[in-house]
């Protein structure tokens, strides 16, 4: 196992050794941190590294939020601007939903890492063009002989969009150079990524489910079935972890509270799932027994264990954090033969595509995918259930239909 994983320490035990993540190994300023030591039960090196990276990021975020008695001084760099955008109490950054904030942070962190020390006063449009070109370059091969991947247009475009947002905020709080930079950026265009055309197929979904069960990860199998067959959004399946105050109730871990994910009480004794969705607040209604794979996956959990969140990380006994879920899903999908260009979030699109190809009309599909806008008149649950059952019947029948010779 690699020895350079941040925060990882090994302690001898009678039956071998135990692994721990230790905050003090990252910084001596760990006094007062809620979880200074965390036991790591994982055995896979990749998962151990991912857990330590996440614990380290959360600890460093806590450090950055601590009260600093020194007076704040704007240093005039890109990093100073992105920090101002994230830390200023009046910034619209604080109005973002946690999942949106996480996506913003990904691009803001990238800017800080790559160009954070650049002085605003010395920047012009040529710099921005160079940054965009550099950020869209393919990722280097992980090992010799691996093929070069595709250009990372989405990565570069998102970074430039977040640069625009940070600069516009700088204008509103009277950062002198931001007025000039906002004018430059308003006259620049960067190629945006096209709409994703990739989607998960039924065969790929079934392969992921089978491999997850084989590897002792029923949580991934259930999540995959729910996302593909029921076309549920990822966040409505696994939930999210938001910062919370001390004393908050619910499922709490390391200063964050879990919410939004599917819980067993939302599936009744007849197998009918009723879930208020996170994005629109509308109720998604599905008959889980209408899809054999969903029913099979749910049956992996014994009746006396069906309490609380449906998707539980077998390693921690808690709902997944997003990054850990995706890393586990990706590892299993790769072992199942699913290309790396196919993402977990493509599962929902795959379910909709399968329904469309099977001949389901668009309006009925909209019910199944819960795509109706919030302003639409509320729909009776029975009517919604009938439509989602119709989609299920057509899709399952199409899977069993023999192929017509060419």
Secondary structure, 3 states (H helix, E strand, C coil): CCCCCCCEEEEEECCEEEEEEEHHHCCCCCCCCCCCEEEECCCCHHHHHHHHHHHHHHHHHHHHHCCCCCCCCCCCEHHHHHHHHHHCCCCHHHHCCHHHHHHHHHHHHHHHHHHCCCEHHHCCHHHHHHHHHHHCCCCCCCCCCCCCCCCCHHHHHHHHHHHHHHHHHHHHCCCHHHHHHHHHHHCCCCCCCCCCCCCCCHHHHHHHHHHHHHCCCHHHHHHHHHHHHCCCCHHHHHCEEEECCCCCCCCEECCEEEECCCEHHHECCCCEEEEECCCCCCEEEEEHHHCHHHHHHHCCCCHHHCCCECCCCCCCCCCCCHHHHHHHHHHHHHHCCCCCCCCCCHHHHHHHHHHHHCCCCHHHHHHHHCCCCCCCCCCCHHHHHHHHHHHHHHHHHHHCCCCCCC
